[in-house]
Amino acid sequence: MLTGLLGPSYTVPPPRIRGGDVLYVDFDGCLHPGEVYTKHGVGPFLLNCPGHELFEQAPLLDQLLAPYPKIKIVLSTTWVSRYRGRISRLSSNLPTGLCDRVIGATYHSEMDRDAFLASSRGMQIWSDVLRRRPARWLAIDDDAEGWPEWCRDHLVKTDETFGIGEPAVRVVLESKLKATFGTTA
């Protein structure tokens, strides 16, 4: 990892798809409660979250993004490094409308995994912004610690249990989608 004036720059090939409009999406605490654990042979599951299920808010995100067909999704979730799966396999948990938007992840297998995980989520995303060079971008995440000042306006901080389904968060997300990406289509 190289550290520049504006943050870390991981020495990996540039993303296949660059530019455009990008929404960085975390899974835990955004699309379902943050209490996700994994068990060998079982995979990820929610613990102590009665009445909730994995990806319960994904249909809502699909609905909120429907008026913005040009927005692409970059996964900014620990699922990519933790489960070391292909992006297509990890995004298969999402509704088709969201799955079709996924163009990559902030983590790349050629990165130093420990250095990447030692960085704050905000710096991981900023590093991807530097590589991907989106025209416009926004991030949804329940982790606001360590976000660089120059990125904070791009963050929609979600509720750790209700994610984007928490009414106040939904209002902020809808407002920031419109402010960042303009009116529909």
N, C-alpha and C positions, 0 to 999 in steps of 0.2 A: 504494500500500500504506500502510495506517495501522499504526503500532506502538503497541500498548497495553501495559498492565502485564504481561499474561500472554503476549505475543507478537504476531506480525504478524496483522493482520486485513485481508485483501484485499478491496477494494471491488468485489465482484461480487454478482450476484443470489444469494439463498440457494438451496441445493440443492433440487431438486424433492422429494426424499424426505429427511425429517429424522427424528431419533429412532431408536428400535429398537436392535438389536445390529449392530455393524459390525466387520468385519475389514478392515484396511488391508493390501493386498497389493502388494509389489514383485515384479517379474518377475526381473530379473537378480540372481543370487546367492541367489535364493529358489526359483524354479521351474525354474531351469537355471543353469549356471555364469555367473559375472559377466563373462566375456570375450566380450561381445557387441559386434559391430561392424556397420556398415551400409555398403552399397555401392549407389550409384545404379543402379537397374534390377534389383538383386538383393534389396535389403531387408536385414533383420537376419540375421546368421549368427554362429555360434560360431567363434572363432579359437583354435587351439592347445588344443583340448579333445577329443582323440580319445576315442571311446566315449560322448560326450554328445550330446544334441540339445536344441533349443529346447523348452521346456515339458515336459521329461521328468518333472518332479515334480508337474505339475498333477493327474494322476490320484490321486496320494497325497493332495494337499490336498482333492480332491473326496471321497475316502474318509474323511478325518479330520473333515470338516465334515458328513458324512451324518447323524450323530446330533443335529445342531444346525440344524434346518431354518429357524429364524428369522434366522440370521446372514446379513447382506447384505455384499457386498464393495464396497469403494471402492478403485480402482486408485491406488496411490501409487508409480508407476513413471515413470521418465523417458521411457518409450515414448510417453506421452500428449503431452508437449510436444515431443519429438523428432520423432515421426512425424505429429504434428498430425492424427491421425485421429479419427474418431468413436469414441466409447466402444464402441458395438456392434461396430465393425470390429475394434478392438483386442482386445476380449474374445472374439471368435470364435476366437482361438487356443486358448481354454480348452475343457475338456470341457463338454458341455451343462449338467451339474449346477452347475458354477462359473459358466458364462456367464449362466445364468438368475438368479444371485444379484447380479450386478454392477449397481449403482445409480448409479455416477458415478466421479469421479476427484478427487484433491486439486487438480489443475490445471484451470483453466477458461480458455477462449480469451479471455475479457475481462480476464484478469489481465495485469499487467505481467510478461511472460515472463522478462526479465532479473532482475527483483527476486525472482520466485518461485525461479528457479534459483540465485540467490545465497544463499537460505535453506537451512539444513540440512534434511535429510529430516524430522527430528523436529519442527522448527518448521513445515514444510509440513503435516504431519499434524495438529499441534496447531491450526493455523489452521483446518483443515477441521473438526476436532472443535468448535471454537467456532462455526462456521457451521452444521454439520449437527446438533449437539447429540444424539449418540447416547446412549442409556440406558447402554450398556456398549460398550467397544471394546477392541480388541487390534490390534497391528501386527506383521507379519513383514517383516523387512528385514535385509540384510547390512551396512547402514551405521548404526553406532551413534554416530558422531561428531556432536556438536552437539545431542544430544537434551536437552531441558529436564529437569531433575531430577524435576519432577512428572509426567513422562510415562514415565520409564524402566521402571516396573513394568508398563507396557502393551506393551513391546517384547519380541518373541522375536527375538534376534539369530541370524541364520542363517550357515551356512558358505558362503564365497564360491564354492566349487566344487560342493559337494553339496547346497547349499540346505537345504530342510526334510527332505531324504532322509538327511542325516547322522544316525546313530542318536541321539546325545545331543541334538541339536536337536529331533528328532521327539519325544523324551520330554518336553522342556520345552514344546513346542507343545501336546502332548496335555494336559499338566498345566495350562497356562495357559488353554486352551480351557475345561476343566472348571471351573477356579477363577473365570474371568471370566463365563462364560455359564451356569454351573450344570450340573446333570446333563442328560441328553438330553431333547429335546422337552419 
